[in-house]
Amino acid sequence: MLMPIERRRRISFFATAALLSVVSVTLSGCSEEKTEAAAVVRPVKVVEIAEADNVRQLSYSGSVRARVEMNLGFRVNGKIVERAANVGDRVKVGDLLARVDATDYELAVRSASANLDAAERQVETVKLVRDRVEQLLAKKFASQAQFDQAVLTYNQAIATRDAAKSALSQAKNQVAYTSLFADRPGIVTSINADVGQVVGSGTPVATVAVEGEKEVQVAVPETEIANFRAGQAVKVGIWSEAGLILDGTVREVAGSADQQSRTFSVRISLPNDQKVLLGMTATVEASADNGAPFVSVPLSALAKKDGYPIVWVVDRGTELVHSRPVTLADFTTDGVRVTEGLDVGDLVVAAGTQFMTDDLKVTISSATAATQSVATTTAEEAHLVR
């Protein structure tokens, strides 16, 4: 019986040794896998910081409008009985826009005409009296005082007649003012009153944009208004016409800010171009001095550490990333402007900053070295390099 037991022990010993060997090999394989996983580096996208410039671009949106816009209204009070123009109509000089009830003004013309007739009859009567007294004075049958009185009465009658003529002319003008006509060619851009509405003299009824020079009006904040002056050349782009860039000229800079928006109105004259229509949206771009140089990076490159803004900078030699605190100037539509913390030639991680840690190993494509540096003081988007 001893031989089988001894044999069993030997078999158990060899089985245990074999199991330990397998476990050891397995653990060794796991360790190698962990080592290989730890050696994996992360590919990143970076932007290269170019030399800062002191010039930056200002961009403002506005709408194309006529240089001259007329708010037309009646010169008399009345109830509108006809409106002949609609928004968008092209009008010529003398075209009817609207009309008010002229009944009362026509009655005034009749009354003034009757008064003039009476005044003319009075002039004829006193003229006969004056002539008669003059004849009697020549024959010594009338005194000089009587003749002077006749002359005075005649002159008064003449003045009354002249006043009646003026009243009649004024009454006729009032009738003419009941019709509102266009006095310059243009386009009707708005109608502010309609049939049945009672309007006062001077109340705007229709707005006509006069044909001719067009302009763009933009609102500029007080912090940037010093960068605009009359006669300054700017670039104007039309949103609906891609690629159309016009050479504009600043025509007028408001001397005071708007009471509500606290912005200054700037008007830019445009060259004549048939593609540019009234009401189109335009973008005005001008150059301005920075005062203090700054660089721009994509918004995706910005991160936070301990509550402060940072960016992740890649060391070219070791390809390790390090956090670097930065000072921000402001935000733009395509990035953020940095005044302190970055130097020319720095490689900044542009995407995946949430995965970055100090001394993390990353990979940068060799194309990065050949990539042209981006002028970061403009509003252009920085190039991304894998």
Secondary structure, 3 states (H helix, E strand, C coil): CHHHHHHHHHHHHHHHHHHHHHHHHHHHHHHHHHHHHHHCCEECEEEEECCCEEEEEEEEEEEEEECCEEEEECCCCEEEEEECCCCCCEECCCCEEEEECCHHHHHHHHHHHHHHHHHHHHHHHHHHHHHHHHHHHHCCCCCHHHHHHHHHHHHHHHHHHHHHHHHHHHHHHHHHCCEEECCCCEEEEEECCCCCCEECCCCEEEEEEECCCEEEEEEEECCCHHHCCCCCEEEEEECCCCCCEEEEEEEEECCCCCCCCCEEEEEEEECCCCCCCCCCEEEEEEEEEEEEEEEEECHHHCEEECCEEEEEEECCCCCEEEEEECEEEEEECCEEEEEECCCCCCEEEEECHHHCCCCEEEECCCHHHHCCCECCCCCCCCCCEC
